[in-house]
């Protein structure tokens, strides 16, 4: 049981760290005009408005949105850390992380996000955003898998 807790904690830390390059890529894509409004901001705004807590300060909105995005990355990382410990995959955790990142994108952007009417499904979304978000999730997944793999092979293990 302790090994699964440790794997979940390792995955959580890896998920937070993996969110950094993902977010940097998304910010660059946003600045270049490929993304439009960032999905984490749209999701956070939806959640806050639904809860009756709209934020009218742009800096506060950015801080909350970033925190929610990192929190989601941490939770997804914890799940990956736990699952990847149990799974005996025929490929590296980097590849497993990339597949996991695609799964997170699929479940989110074809699942709960359009189901809650936060954003349209990818085939109806603005041009460019789906491709950017797929790449962002591949970046997240590869970083996540790499960090978890390194943590599991470190000498202290």
Phi and psi in radians as a Rosetta constraint file:
Dihedral C 1 N 2 CA 2 C 2 CIRCULARHARMONIC -1.069 0.35
Dihedral N 2 CA 2 C 2 N 3 CIRCULARHARMONIC -0.613 0.35
Dihedral C 2 N 3 CA 3 C 3 CIRCULARHARMONIC -1.154 0.35
Dihedral N 3 CA 3 C 3 N 4 CIRCULARHARMONIC -0.581 0.35
Dihedral C 3 N 4 CA 4 C 4 CIRCULARHARMONIC -1.263 0.35
Dihedral N 4 CA 4 C 4 N 5 CIRCULARHARMONIC -0.641 0.35
Dihedral C 4 N 5 CA 5 C 5 CIRCULARHARMONIC -1.124 0.35
Dihedral N 5 CA 5 C 5 N 6 CIRCULARHARMONIC -0.789 0.35
Dihedral C 5 N 6 CA 6 C 6 CIRCULARHARMONIC -1.083 0.35
Dihedral N 6 CA 6 C 6 N 7 CIRCULARHARMONIC -0.726 0.35
Dihedral C 6 N 7 CA 7 C 7 CIRCULARHARMONIC -1.120 0.35
Dihedral N 7 CA 7 C 7 N 8 CIRCULARHARMONIC -0.690 0.35
Dihedral C 7 N 8 CA 8 C 8 CIRCULARHARMONIC -1.136 0.35
Dihedral N 8 CA 8 C 8 N 9 CIRCULARHARMONIC -0.725 0.35
Dihedral C 8 N 9 CA 9 C 9 CIRCULARHARMONIC -1.167 0.35
Dihedral N 9 CA 9 C 9 N 10 CIRCULARHARMONIC -0.720 0.35
Dihedral C 9 N 10 CA 10 C 10 CIRCULARHARMONIC -1.055 0.35
Dihedral N 10 CA 10 C 10 N 11 CIRCULARHARMONIC -0.790 0.35
Dihedral C 10 N 11 CA 11 C 11 CIRCULARHARMONIC -1.091 0.35
Dihedral N 11 CA 11 C 11 N 12 CIRCULARHARMONIC -0.662 0.35
Dihedral C 11 N 12 CA 12 C 12 CIRCULARHARMONIC -1.099 0.35
Dihedral N 12 CA 12 C 12 N 13 CIRCULARHARMONIC -0.812 0.35
Dihedral C 12 N 13 CA 13 C 13 CIRCULARHARMONIC -1.104 0.35
Dihedral N 13 CA 13 C 13 N 14 CIRCULARHARMONIC -0.783 0.35
Dihedral C 13 N 14 CA 14 C 14 CIRCULARHARMONIC -1.068 0.35
Dihedral N 14 CA 14 C 14 N 15 CIRCULARHARMONIC -0.683 0.35
Dihedral C 14 N 15 CA 15 C 15 CIRCULARHARMONIC -1.102 0.35
Dihedral N 15 CA 15 C 15 N 16 CIRCULARHARMONIC -0.723 0.35
Dihedral C 15 N 16 CA 16 C 16 CIRCULARHARMONIC -1.118 0.35
Dihedral N 16 CA 16 C 16 N 17 CIRCULARHARMONIC -0.785 0.35
Dihedral C 16 N 17 CA 17 C 17 CIRCULARHARMONIC -1.147 0.35
Dihedral N 17 CA 17 C 17 N 18 CIRCULARHARMONIC -0.687 0.35
Dihedral C 17 N 18 CA 18 C 18 CIRCULARHARMONIC -1.202 0.35
Dihedral N 18 CA 18 C 18 N 19 CIRCULARHARMONIC -0.392 0.35
Dihedral C 18 N 19 CA 19 C 19 CIRCULARHARMONIC -1.231 0.35
Dihedral N 19 CA 19 C 19 N 20 CIRCULARHARMONIC -0.395 0.35
Dihedral C 19 N 20 CA 20 C 20 CIRCULARHARMONIC -1.110 0.35
Dihedral N 20 CA 20 C 20 N 21 CIRCULARHARMONIC -0.991 0.35
Dihedral C 20 N 21 CA 21 C 21 CIRCULARHARMONIC -1.156 0.35
Dihedral N 21 CA 21 C 21 N 22 CIRCULARHARMONIC -0.542 0.35
Dihedral C 21 N 22 CA 22 C 22 CIRCULARHARMONIC -1.064 0.35
Dihedral N 22 CA 22 C 22 N 23 CIRCULARHARMONIC -0.840 0.35
Dihedral C 22 N 23 CA 23 C 23 CIRCULARHARMONIC -1.140 0.35
Dihedral N 23 CA 23 C 23 N 24 CIRCULARHARMONIC -0.706 0.35
Dihedral C 23 N 24 CA 24 C 24 CIRCULARHARMONIC -1.048 0.35
Dihedral N 24 CA 24 C 24 N 25 CIRCULARHARMONIC -0.757 0.35
Dihedral C 24 N 25 CA 25 C 25 CIRCULARHARMONIC -1.095 0.35
Dihedral N 25 CA 25 C 25 N 26 CIRCULARHARMONIC -0.754 0.35
Dihedral C 25 N 26 CA 26 C 26 CIRCULARHARMONIC -1.126 0.35
Dihedral N 26 CA 26 C 26 N 27 CIRCULARHARMONIC -0.710 0.35
Dihedral C 26 N 27 CA 27 C 27 CIRCULARHARMONIC -1.122 0.35
Dihedral N 27 CA 27 C 27 N 28 CIRCULARHARMONIC -0.721 0.35
Dihedral C 27 N 28 CA 28 C 28 CIRCULARHARMONIC -1.092 0.35
Dihedral N 28 CA 28 C 28 N 29 CIRCULARHARMONIC -0.805 0.35
Dihedral C 28 N 29 CA 29 C 29 CIRCULARHARMONIC -1.072 0.35
Dihedral N 29 CA 29 C 29 N 30 CIRCULARHARMONIC -0.661 0.35
Dihedral C 29 N 30 CA 30 C 30 CIRCULARHARMONIC -1.116 0.35
Dihedral N 30 CA 30 C 30 N 31 CIRCULARHARMONIC -0.802 0.35
Dihedral C 30 N 31 CA 31 C 31 CIRCULARHARMONIC -1.106 0.35
Dihedral N 31 CA 31 C 31 N 32 CIRCULARHARMONIC -0.552 0.35
Dihedral C 31 N 32 CA 32 C 32 CIRCULARHARMONIC -1.467 0.35
Dihedral N 32 CA 32 C 32 N 33 CIRCULARHARMONIC -0.062 0.35
Dihedral C 32 N 33 CA 33 C 33 CIRCULARHARMONIC 1.536 0.35
Dihedral N 33 CA 33 C 33 N 34 CIRCULARHARMONIC 0.182 0.35
Dihedral C 33 N 34 CA 34 C 34 CIRCULARHARMONIC -1.494 0.35
Dihedral N 34 CA 34 C 34 N 35 CIRCULARHARMONIC -0.320 0.35
Dihedral C 34 N 35 CA 35 C 35 CIRCULARHARMONIC -1.846 0.35
Dihedral N 35 CA 35 C 35 N 36 CIRCULARHARMONIC -0.470 0.35
Dihedral C 35 N 36 CA 36 C 36 CIRCULARHARMONIC 1.179 0.35
Dihedral N 36 CA 36 C 36 N 37 CIRCULARHARMONIC -2.572 0.35
Dihedral C 36 N 37 CA 37 C 37 CIRCULARHARMONIC -1.169 0.35
Dihedral N 37 CA 37 C 37 N 38 CIRCULARHARMONIC 2.332 0.35
Dihedral C 37 N 38 CA 38 C 38 CIRCULARHARMONIC -1.174 0.35
Dihedral N 38 CA 38 C 38 N 39 CIRCULARHARMONIC 2.325 0.35
Dihedral C 38 N 39 CA 39 C 39 CIRCULARHARMONIC -0.948 0.35
Dihedral N 39 CA 39 C 39 N 40 CIRCULARHARMONIC -0.712 0.35
Dihedral C 39 N 40 CA 40 C 40 CIRCULARHARMONIC -1.033 0.35
Dihedral N 40 CA 40 C 40 N 41 CIRCULARHARMONIC -0.619 0.35
Dihedral C 40 N 41 CA 41 C 41 CIRCULARHARMONIC -1.198 0.35
Dihedral N 41 CA 41 C 41 N 42 CIRCULARHARMONIC -0.740 0.35
Dihedral C 41 N 42 CA 42 C 42 CIRCULARHARMONIC -1.087 0.35
Dihedral N 42 CA 42 C 42 N 43 CIRCULARHARMONIC -0.740 0.35
Dihedral C 42 N 43 CA 43 C 43 CIRCULARHARMONIC -1.157 0.35
Dihedral N 43 CA 43 C 43 N 44 CIRCULARHARMONIC -0.778 0.35
Dihedral C 43 N 44 CA 44 C 44 CIRCULARHARMONIC -1.124 0.35
Dihedral N 44 CA 44 C 44 N 45 CIRCULARHARMONIC -0.778 0.35
Dihedral C 44 N 45 CA 45 C 45 CIRCULARHARMONIC -1.023 0.35
Dihedral N 45 CA 45 C 45 N 46 CIRCULARHARMONIC -0.774 0.35
Dihedral C 45 N 46 CA 46 C 46 CIRCULARHARMONIC -1.027 0.35
Dihedral N 46 CA 46 C 46 N 47 CIRCULARHARMONIC -0.831 0.35
Dihedral C 46 N 47 CA 47 C 47 CIRCULARHARMONIC -1.103 0.35
Dihedral N 47 CA 47 C 47 N 48 CIRCULARHARMONIC -0.766 0.35
Dihedral C 47 N 48 CA 48 C 48 CIRCULARHARMONIC -1.183 0.35
Dihedral N 48 CA 48 C 48 N 49 CIRCULARHARMONIC -0.753 0.35
Dihedral C 48 N 49 CA 49 C 49 CIRCULARHARMONIC -1.137 0.35
Dihedral N 49 CA 49 C 49 N 50 CIRCULARHARMONIC -0.727 0.35
Dihedral C 49 N 50 CA 50 C 50 CIRCULARHARMONIC -1.071 0.35
Dihedral N 50 CA 50 C 50 N 51 CIRCULARHARMONIC -0.570 0.35
Dihedral C 50 N 51 CA 51 C 51 CIRCULARHARMONIC -1.521 0.35
Dihedral N 51 CA 51 C 51 N 52 CIRCULARHARMONIC 0.019 0.35
Dihedral C 51 N 52 CA 52 C 52 CIRCULARHARMONIC 1.320 0.35
Dihedral N 52 CA 52 C 52 N 53 CIRCULARHARMONIC 0.453 0.35
Dihedral C 52 N 53 CA 53 C 53 CIRCULARHARMONIC -2.195 0.35
Dihedral N 53 CA 53 C 53 N 54 CIRCULARHARMONIC 0.929 0.35
Dihedral C 53 N 54 CA 54 C 54 CIRCULARHARMONIC -1.121 0.35
Dihedral N 54 CA 54 C 54 N 55 CIRCULARHARMONIC 2.528 0.35
Dihedral C 54 N 55 CA 55 C 55 CIRCULARHARMONIC -1.857 0.35
Dihedral N 55 CA 55 C 55 N 56 CIRCULARHARMONIC 2.254 0.35
Dihedral C 55 N 56 CA 56 C 56 CIRCULARHARMONIC -1.870 0.35
Dihedral N 56 CA 56 C 56 N 57 CIRCULARHARMONIC 0.064 0.35
Dihedral C 56 N 57 CA 57 C 57 CIRCULARHARMONIC -1.846 0.35
Dihedral N 57 CA 57 C 57 N 58 CIRCULARHARMONIC 2.107 0.35
Dihedral C 57 N 58 CA 58 C 58 CIRCULARHARMONIC -1.062 0.35
Dihedral N 58 CA 58 C 58 N 59 CIRCULARHARMONIC -0.695 0.35
Dihedral C 58 N 59 CA 59 C 59 CIRCULARHARMONIC -1.156 0.35
Dihedral N 59 CA 59 C 59 N 60 CIRCULARHARMONIC -0.731 0.35
Dihedral C 59 N 60 CA 60 C 60 CIRCULARHARMONIC -1.153 0.35
Dihedral N 60 CA 60 C 60 N 61 CIRCULARHARMONIC -0.690 0.35
Dihedral C 60 N 61 CA 61 C 61 CIRCULARHARMONIC -1.087 0.35
Dihedral N 61 CA 61 C 61 N 62 CIRCULARHARMONIC -0.726 0.35
Dihedral C 61 N 62 CA 62 C 62 CIRCULARHARMONIC -1.123 0.35
Dihedral N 62 CA 62 C 62 N 63 CIRCULARHARMONIC -0.749 0.35
Dihedral C 62 N 63 CA 63 C 63 CIRCULARHARMONIC -1.120 0.35
Dihedral N 63 CA 63 C 63 N 64 CIRCULARHARMONIC -0.786 0.35
Dihedral C 63 N 64 CA 64 C 64 CIRCULARHARMONIC -1.160 0.35
Dihedral N 64 CA 64 C 64 N 65 CIRCULARHARMONIC -0.774 0.35
Dihedral C 64 N 65 CA 65 C 65 CIRCULARHARMONIC -1.071 0.35
Dihedral N 65 CA 65 C 65 N 66 CIRCULARHARMONIC -0.774 0.35
Dihedral C 65 N 66 CA 66 C 66 CIRCULARHARMONIC -1.101 0.35
Dihedral N 66 CA 66 C 66 N 67 CIRCULARHARMONIC -0.706 0.35
Dihedral C 66 N 67 CA 67 C 67 CIRCULARHARMONIC -1.127 0.35
Dihedral N 67 CA 67 C 67 N 68 CIRCULARHARMONIC -0.734 0.35
Dihedral C 67 N 68 CA 68 C 68 CIRCULARHARMONIC -1.121 0.35
Dihedral N 68 CA 68 C 68 N 69 CIRCULARHARMONIC -0.737 0.35
Dihedral C 68 N 69 CA 69 C 69 CIRCULARHARMONIC -1.095 0.35
Dihedral N 69 CA 69 C 69 N 70 CIRCULARHARMONIC -0.797 0.35
Dihedral C 69 N 70 CA 70 C 70 CIRCULARHARMONIC -1.143 0.35
Dihedral N 70 CA 70 C 70 N 71 CIRCULARHARMONIC -0.670 0.35
Dihedral C 70 N 71 CA 71 C 71 CIRCULARHARMONIC -1.062 0.35
Dihedral N 71 CA 71 C 71 N 72 CIRCULARHARMONIC -0.737 0.35
Dihedral C 71 N 72 CA 72 C 72 CIRCULARHARMONIC -1.122 0.35
Dihedral N 72 CA 72 C 72 N 73 CIRCULARHARMONIC -0.729 0.35
Dihedral C 72 N 73 CA 73 C 73 CIRCULARHARMONIC -1.083 0.35
Dihedral N 73 CA 73 C 73 N 74 CIRCULARHARMONIC -0.659 0.35
Dihedral C 73 N 74 CA 74 C 74 CIRCULARHARMONIC -1.179 0.35
Dihedral N 74 CA 74 C 74 N 75 CIRCULARHARMONIC -0.802 0.35
Dihedral C 74 N 75 CA 75 C 75 CIRCULARHARMONIC -1.112 0.35
Dihedral N 75 CA 75 C 75 N 76 CIRCULARHARMONIC -0.784 0.35
Dihedral C 75 N 76 CA 76 C 76 CIRCULARHARMONIC -1.114 0.35
Dihedral N 76 CA 76 C 76 N 77 CIRCULARHARMONIC -0.646 0.35
Dihedral C 76 N 77 CA 77 C 77 CIRCULARHARMONIC -1.126 0.35
Dihedral N 77 CA 77 C 77 N 78 CIRCULARHARMONIC -0.724 0.35
Dihedral C 77 N 78 CA 78 C 78 CIRCULARHARMONIC -1.056 0.35
Dihedral N 78 CA 78 C 78 N 79 CIRCULARHARMONIC -0.738 0.35
Dihedral C 78 N 79 CA 79 C 79 CIRCULARHARMONIC -1.112 0.35
Dihedral N 79 CA 79 C 79 N 80 CIRCULARHARMONIC -0.764 0.35
Dihedral C 79 N 80 CA 80 C 80 CIRCULARHARMONIC -1.093 0.35
Dihedral N 80 CA 80 C 80 N 81 CIRCULARHARMONIC -0.767 0.35
Dihedral C 80 N 81 CA 81 C 81 CIRCULARHARMONIC -1.013 0.35
Dihedral N 81 CA 81 C 81 N 82 CIRCULARHARMONIC -0.739 0.35
Dihedral C 81 N 82 CA 82 C 82 CIRCULARHARMONIC -1.232 0.35
Dihedral N 82 CA 82 C 82 N 83 CIRCULARHARMONIC -0.806 0.35
Dihedral C 82 N 83 CA 83 C 83 CIRCULARHARMONIC -1.147 0.35
Dihedral N 83 CA 83 C 83 N 84 CIRCULARHARMONIC -0.760 0.35
Dihedral C 83 N 84 CA 84 C 84 CIRCULARHARMONIC -1.212 0.35
Dihedral N 84 CA 84 C 84 N 85 CIRCULARHARMONIC -0.388 0.35
Dihedral C 84 N 85 CA 85 C 85 CIRCULARHARMONIC -1.207 0.35
Dihedral N 85 CA 85 C 85 N 86 CIRCULARHARMONIC -0.671 0.35
Dihedral C 85 N 86 CA 86 C 86 CIRCULARHARMONIC -1.442 0.35
Dihedral N 86 CA 86 C 86 N 87 CIRCULARHARMONIC -0.623 0.35
Dihedral C 86 N 87 CA 87 C 87 CIRCULARHARMONIC -1.281 0.35
Dihedral N 87 CA 87 C 87 N 88 CIRCULARHARMONIC 2.463 0.35
Dihedral C 87 N 88 CA 88 C 88 CIRCULARHARMONIC -1.920 0.35
Dihedral N 88 CA 88 C 88 N 89 CIRCULARHARMONIC 1.461 0.35
Dihedral C 88 N 89 CA 89 C 89 CIRCULARHARMONIC -1.494 0.35
Dihedral N 89 CA 89 C 89 N 90 CIRCULARHARMONIC 2.572 0.35
Dihedral C 89 N 90 CA 90 C 90 CIRCULARHARMONIC -1.446 0.35
Dihedral N 90 CA 90 C 90 N 91 CIRCULARHARMONIC 0.303 0.35
Dihedral C 90 N 91 CA 91 C 91 CIRCULARHARMONIC -2.543 0.35
Dihedral N 91 CA 91 C 91 N 92 CIRCULARHARMONIC 3.035 0.35
Dihedral C 91 N 92 CA 92 C 92 CIRCULARHARMONIC -1.186 0.35
Dihedral N 92 CA 92 C 92 N 93 CIRCULARHARMONIC 2.849 0.35
Dihedral C 92 N 93 CA 93 C 93 CIRCULARHARMONIC -1.188 0.35
Dihedral N 93 CA 93 C 93 N 94 CIRCULARHARMONIC -0.412 0.35
Dihedral C 93 N 94 CA 94 C 94 CIRCULARHARMONIC -1.099 0.35
Dihedral N 94 CA 94 C 94 N 95 CIRCULARHARMONIC -0.839 0.35
Dihedral C 94 N 95 CA 95 C 95 CIRCULARHARMONIC -1.120 0.35
Dihedral N 95 CA 95 C 95 N 96 CIRCULARHARMONIC -0.766 0.35
Dihedral C 95 N 96 CA 96 C 96 CIRCULARHARMONIC -1.027 0.35
Dihedral N 96 CA 96 C 96 N 97 CIRCULARHARMONIC -0.703 0.35
Dihedral C 96 N 97 CA 97 C 97 CIRCULARHARMONIC -1.138 0.35
Dihedral N 97 CA 97 C 97 N 98 CIRCULARHARMONIC -0.686 0.35
Dihedral C 97 N 98 CA 98 C 98 CIRCULARHARMONIC -1.123 0.35
Dihedral N 98 CA 98 C 98 N 99 CIRCULARHARMONIC -0.758 0.35
Dihedral C 98 N 99 CA 99 C 99 CIRCULARHARMONIC -1.106 0.35
Dihedral N 99 CA 99 C 99 N 100 CIRCULARHARMONIC -0.687 0.35
Dihedral C 99 N 100 CA 100 C 100 CIRCULARHARMONIC -1.122 0.35
Dihedral N 100 CA 100 C 100 N 101 CIRCULARHARMONIC -0.745 0.35
Dihedral C 100 N 101 CA 101 C 101 CIRCULARHARMONIC -1.027 0.35
Dihedral N 101 CA 101 C 101 N 102 CIRCULARHARMONIC -0.729 0.35
Dihedral C 101 N 102 CA 102 C 102 CIRCULARHARMONIC -1.129 0.35
Dihedral N 102 CA 102 C 102 N 103 CIRCULARHARMONIC -0.654 0.35
Dihedral C 102 N 103 CA 103 C 103 CIRCULARHARMONIC -1.125 0.35
Dihedral N 103 CA 103 C 103 N 104 CIRCULARHARMONIC -0.747 0.35
Dihedral C 103 N 104 CA 104 C 104 CIRCULARHARMONIC -1.055 0.35
Dihedral N 104 CA 104 C 104 N 105 CIRCULARHARMONIC -0.775 0.35
Dihedral C 104 N 105 CA 105 C 105 CIRCULARHARMONIC -1.059 0.35
Dihedral N 105 CA 105 C 105 N 106 CIRCULARHARMONIC -0.826 0.35
Dihedral C 105 N 106 CA 106 C 106 CIRCULARHARMONIC -1.071 0.35
Dihedral N 106 CA 106 C 106 N 107 CIRCULARHARMONIC -0.864 0.35
Dihedral C 106 N 107 CA 107 C 107 CIRCULARHARMONIC -1.112 0.35
Dihedral N 107 CA 107 C 107 N 108 CIRCULARHARMONIC -0.636 0.35
Dihedral C 107 N 108 CA 108 C 108 CIRCULARHARMONIC -1.358 0.35
Dihedral N 108 CA 108 C 108 N 109 CIRCULARHARMONIC -1.001 0.35
Dihedral C 108 N 109 CA 109 C 109 CIRCULARHARMONIC -1.446 0.35
Dihedral N 109 CA 109 C 109 N 110 CIRCULARHARMONIC -0.300 0.35
Dihedral C 109 N 110 CA 110 C 110 CIRCULARHARMONIC -1.882 0.35
Dihedral N 110 CA 110 C 110 N 111 CIRCULARHARMONIC -0.043 0.35
Dihedral C 110 N 111 CA 111 C 111 CIRCULARHARMONIC -2.081 0.35
Dihedral N 111 CA 111 C 111 N 112 CIRCULARHARMONIC -1.791 0.35
Dihedral C 111 N 112 CA 112 C 112 CIRCULARHARMONIC -1.187 0.35
Dihedral N 112 CA 112 C 112 N 113 CIRCULARHARMONIC -0.538 0.35
Dihedral C 112 N 113 CA 113 C 113 CIRCULARHARMONIC -1.157 0.35
Dihedral N 113 CA 113 C 113 N 114 CIRCULARHARMONIC -0.908 0.35
Dihedral C 113 N 114 CA 114 C 114 CIRCULARHARMONIC -1.225 0.35
Dihedral N 114 CA 114 C 114 N 115 CIRCULARHARMONIC -0.522 0.35
Dihedral C 114 N 115 CA 115 C 115 CIRCULARHARMONIC -1.095 0.35
Dihedral N 115 CA 115 C 115 N 116 CIRCULARHARMONIC -0.577 0.35
Dihedral C 115 N 116 CA 116 C 116 CIRCULARHARMONIC -1.559 0.35
Dihedral N 116 CA 116 C 116 N 117 CIRCULARHARMONIC 0.044 0.35
Dihedral C 116 N 117 CA 117 C 117 CIRCULARHARMONIC 1.077 0.35
Dihedral N 117 CA 117 C 117 N 118 CIRCULARHARMONIC 0.611 0.35
Dihedral C 117 N 118 CA 118 C 118 CIRCULARHARMONIC -1.425 0.35
Dihedral N 118 CA 118 C 118 N 119 CIRCULARHARMONIC -0.770 0.35
Dihedral C 118 N 119 CA 119 C 119 CIRCULARHARMONIC -2.511 0.35
Dihedral N 119 CA 119 C 119 N 120 CIRCULARHARMONIC 2.756 0.35
Dihedral C 119 N 120 CA 120 C 120 CIRCULARHARMONIC -1.281 0.35
Dihedral N 120 CA 120 C 120 N 121 CIRCULARHARMONIC 2.828 0.35
Dihedral C 120 N 121 CA 121 C 121 CIRCULARHARMONIC -1.092 0.35
Dihedral N 121 CA 121 C 121 N 122 CIRCULARHARMONIC 2.772 0.35
Dihedral C 121 N 122 CA 122 C 122 CIRCULARHARMONIC -0.908 0.35
Dihedral N 122 CA 122 C 122 N 123 CIRCULARHARMONIC -0.676 0.35
Dihedral C 122 N 123 CA 123 C 123 CIRCULARHARMONIC -1.190 0.35
Dihedral N 123 CA 123 C 123 N 124 CIRCULARHARMONIC -0.253 0.35
Dihedral C 123 N 124 CA 124 C 124 CIRCULARHARMONIC -1.951 0.35
Dihedral N 124 CA 124 C 124 N 125 CIRCULARHARMONIC 0.016 0.35
Dihedral C 124 N 125 CA 125 C 125 CIRCULARHARMONIC -1.383 0.35
Dihedral N 125 CA 125 C 125 N 126 CIRCULARHARMONIC 2.990 0.35
Dihedral C 125 N 126 CA 126 C 126 CIRCULARHARMONIC -1.074 0.35
Dihedral N 126 CA 126 C 126 N 127 CIRCULARHARMONIC 2.542 0.35
Dihedral C 126 N 127 CA 127 C 127 CIRCULARHARMONIC -1.023 0.35
Dihedral N 127 CA 127 C 127 N 128 CIRCULARHARMONIC 2.401 0.35
Dihedral C 127 N 128 CA 128 C 128 CIRCULARHARMONIC 1.656 0.35
Dihedral N 128 CA 128 C 128 N 129 CIRCULARHARMONIC -0.639 0.35
Dihedral C 128 N 129 CA 129 C 129 CIRCULARHARMONIC -1.096 0.35
Dihedral N 129 CA 129 C 129 N 130 CIRCULARHARMONIC -0.777 0.35
Dihedral C 129 N 130 CA 130 C 130 CIRCULARHARMONIC -1.013 0.35
Dihedral N 130 CA 130 C 130 N 131 CIRCULARHARMONIC -0.750 0.35
Dihedral C 130 N 131 CA 131 C 131 CIRCULARHARMONIC -1.109 0.35
Dihedral N 131 CA 131 C 131 N 132 CIRCULARHARMONIC -0.742 0.35
Dihedral C 131 N 132 CA 132 C 132 CIRCULARHARMONIC -1.067 0.35
Dihedral N 132 CA 132 C 132 N 133 CIRCULARHARMONIC -0.753 0.35
Dihedral C 132 N 133 CA 133 C 133 CIRCULARHARMONIC -1.239 0.35
Dihedral N 133 CA 133 C 133 N 134 CIRCULARHARMONIC -0.584 0.35
Dihedral C 133 N 134 CA 134 C 134 CIRCULARHARMONIC -1.114 0.35
Dihedral N 134 CA 134 C 134 N 135 CIRCULARHARMONIC -0.831 0.35
Dihedral C 134 N 135 CA 135 C 135 CIRCULARHARMONIC -1.072 0.35
Dihedral N 135 CA 135 C 135 N 136 CIRCULARHARMONIC -0.709 0.35
Dihedral C 135 N 136 CA 136 C 136 CIRCULARHARMONIC -1.066 0.35
Dihedral N 136 CA 136 C 136 N 137 CIRCULARHARMONIC -0.709 0.35
Dihedral C 136 N 137 CA 137 C 137 CIRCULARHARMONIC -1.261 0.35
Dihedral N 137 CA 137 C 137 N 138 CIRCULARHARMONIC -0.531 0.35
Dihedral C 137 N 138 CA 138 C 138 CIRCULARHARMONIC -1.178 0.35
Dihedral N 138 CA 138 C 138 N 139 CIRCULARHARMONIC -0.691 0.35
Dihedral C 138 N 139 CA 139 C 139 CIRCULARHARMONIC -1.088 0.35
Dihedral N 139 CA 139 C 139 N 140 CIRCULARHARMONIC -0.842 0.35
Dihedral C 139 N 140 CA 140 C 140 CIRCULARHARMONIC -1.001 0.35
Dihedral N 140 CA 140 C 140 N 141 CIRCULARHARMONIC -0.881 0.35
Dihedral C 140 N 141 CA 141 C 141 CIRCULARHARMONIC -1.115 0.35
Dihedral N 141 CA 141 C 141 N 142 CIRCULARHARMONIC -0.711 0.35
Dihedral C 141 N 142 CA 142 C 142 CIRCULARHARMONIC -1.186 0.35
Dihedral N 142 CA 142 C 142 N 143 CIRCULARHARMONIC -0.725 0.35
Dihedral C 142 N 143 CA 143 C 143 CIRCULARHARMONIC -1.134 0.35
Dihedral N 143 CA 143 C 143 N 144 CIRCULARHARMONIC -0.749 0.35
Dihedral C 143 N 144 CA 144 C 144 CIRCULARHARMONIC -1.031 0.35
Dihedral N 144 CA 144 C 144 N 145 CIRCULARHARMONIC -0.889 0.35
Dihedral C 144 N 145 CA 145 C 145 CIRCULARHARMONIC -1.080 0.35
Dihedral N 145 CA 145 C 145 N 146 CIRCULARHARMONIC -0.722 0.35
Dihedral C 145 N 146 CA 146 C 146 CIRCULARHARMONIC -1.104 0.35
Dihedral N 146 CA 146 C 146 N 147 CIRCULARHARMONIC -0.798 0.35
Dihedral C 146 N 147 CA 147 C 147 CIRCULARHARMONIC -1.149 0.35
Dihedral N 147 CA 147 C 147 N 148 CIRCULARHARMONIC -0.788 0.35
Dihedral C 147 N 148 CA 148 C 148 CIRCULARHARMONIC -1.098 0.35
Dihedral N 148 CA 148 C 148 N 149 CIRCULARHARMONIC -0.735 0.35
Dihedral C 148 N 149 CA 149 C 149 CIRCULARHARMONIC -1.080 0.35
Dihedral N 149 CA 149 C 149 N 150 CIRCULARHARMONIC -0.759 0.35
Dihedral C 149 N 150 CA 150 C 150 CIRCULARHARMONIC -1.139 0.35
Dihedral N 150 CA 150 C 150 N 151 CIRCULARHARMONIC -0.703 0.35
Dihedral C 150 N 151 CA 151 C 151 CIRCULARHARMONIC -1.129 0.35
Dihedral N 151 CA 151 C 151 N 152 CIRCULARHARMONIC -0.656 0.35
Dihedral C 151 N 152 CA 152 C 152 CIRCULARHARMONIC -1.309 0.35
Dihedral N 152 CA 152 C 152 N 153 CIRCULARHARMONIC -0.353 0.35
Dihedral C 152 N 153 CA 153 C 153 CIRCULARHARMONIC -1.855 0.35
Dihedral N 153 CA 153 C 153 N 154 CIRCULARHARMONIC 0.113 0.35
Dihedral C 153 N 154 CA 154 C 154 CIRCULARHARMONIC -1.184 0.35
Dihedral N 154 CA 154 C 154 N 155 CIRCULARHARMONIC 2.644 0.35
Dihedral C 154 N 155 CA 155 C 155 CIRCULARHARMONIC -1.043 0.35
Dihedral N 155 CA 155 C 155 N 156 CIRCULARHARMONIC -0.432 0.35
Dihedral C 155 N 156 CA 156 C 156 CIRCULARHARMONIC -1.317 0.35
Dihedral N 156 CA 156 C 156 N 157 CIRCULARHARMONIC -0.120 0.35
